């Protein structure tokens, strides 16, 4: 729709609540072994296996936030949106926070 009616679009935000896909044929273990052999380490590298464990059990980062409940999870989302989207109005930030949670 946006491509057909470009003159009617003032701004456009593309959001995927499902997350971002992976590279095709990407082997995480092989990639990390290569980086280790090259002497490259990533900050917080130990968190990646934990994240993959939860991801493989269908617990996404957003699902984890929802498990925290509306008080903790909702305030986390509102805080993140407020810090990262300062160029849009407070009303739009509130609506986006509700959508994400």
C-alpha positions as CSV (number, residue, x, y, z in Angstrom):
1,X,0.0,0.0,0.0
2,X,2.8,2.4,0.9
3,X,4.4,2.0,-2.5
4,X,1.1,2.7,-4.4
5,X,0.2,5.8,-2.3
6,X,3.6,7.5,-1.7
7,X,2.1,11.0,-1.7
8,X,-0.2,10.0,1.2
9,X,2.6,8.7,3.5
10,X,4.1,11.2,5.9
11,X,6.2,8.7,7.9
12,X,6.4,4.9,8.0
13,X,7.8,2.7,10.7
14,X,8.4,-1.0,9.8
15,X,8.1,-3.3,12.8
16,X,8.2,-7.1,13.1
17,X,7.0,-8.5,16.5
18,X,8.3,-11.8,15.4
19,X,11.9,-10.6,15.2
20,X,14.5,-10.7,12.5
21,X,15.3,-13.8,10.6
22,X,18.7,-15.5,10.4
23,X,21.1,-15.8,7.6
24,X,20.5,-18.8,5.4
25,X,23.0,-21.6,6.0
26,X,24.5,-19.8,9.0
27,X,26.2,-22.2,11.5
28,X,26.7,-20.4,14.8
29,X,29.1,-22.9,16.3
30,X,31.3,-22.8,13.2
31,X,31.3,-19.0,13.2
32,X,32.2,-18.7,16.8
33,X,35.0,-21.3,16.5
34,X,36.4,-19.3,13.5
35,X,36.3,-16.1,15.6
36,X,37.9,-17.8,18.5
37,X,40.7,-19.1,16.3
38,X,41.2,-15.6,15.0
39,X,41.5,-14.3,18.6
40,X,38.3,-12.3,18.4
41,X,35.9,-12.3,21.4
42,X,32.6,-10.6,21.7
43,X,31.3,-8.7,24.7
44,X,28.8,-10.8,26.7
45,X,29.6,-13.8,24.5
46,X,28.5,-16.2,27.2
47,X,24.9,-14.9,27.0
48,X,24.5,-16.2,23.4
49,X,24.1,-19.9,24.3
50,X,21.5,-19.0,26.9
51,X,19.6,-16.9,24.4
52,X,19.7,-19.8,21.9
53,X,18.5,-22.2,24.6
54,X,15.4,-20.2,25.2
55,X,14.9,-19.4,21.5
56,X,14.9,-23.1,20.6
57,X,12.2,-23.6,23.2
58,X,10.0,-20.9,21.6
59,X,10.6,-18.4,24.3
60,X,11.5,-15.2,22.5
61,X,12.8,-12.0,24.1
62,X,9.4,-10.5,23.8
63,X,7.8,-13.6,25.4
64,X,10.3,-13.2,28.3
65,X,9.3,-9.6,28.7
66,X,5.6,-10.6,28.8
67,X,6.4,-13.2,31.5
68,X,7.6,-10.4,33.7
69,X,4.1,-9.1,33.8
70,X,2.5,-5.7,33.0
71,X,4.3,-3.8,35.7
72,X,7.9,-4.9,35.1
73,X,7.6,-5.9,31.4
74,X,5.4,-2.9,30.5
75,X,7.7,-0.4,32.2
76,X,10.7,-2.0,30.5
77,X,9.1,-1.5,27.1
78,X,7.9,2.0,27.8
79,X,11.4,3.0,29.0
80,X,13.1,1.4,25.9
81,X,10.7,3.1,23.5
82,X,11.1,6.4,25.3
83,X,14.9,6.3,25.1
84,X,15.2,5.1,21.5
85,X,12.3,7.0,19.8
86,X,12.7,10.6,20.9
87,X,11.7,12.0,17.5
88,X,8.1,10.9,17.6
89,X,5.4,12.4,19.9
90,X,4.6,11.0,23.4
91,X,1.2,9.8,22.1
92,X,3.0,7.8,19.3
93,X,5.5,6.4,21.8
94,X,2.7,5.3,24.1
95,X,0.8,3.6,21.3
96,X,4.0,1.9,20.1
97,X,4.7,0.7,23.6
98,X,1.2,-0.8,23.9
99,X,1.7,-2.5,20.5
100,X,5.0,-4.0,21.5
101,X,3.8,-5.3,24.9
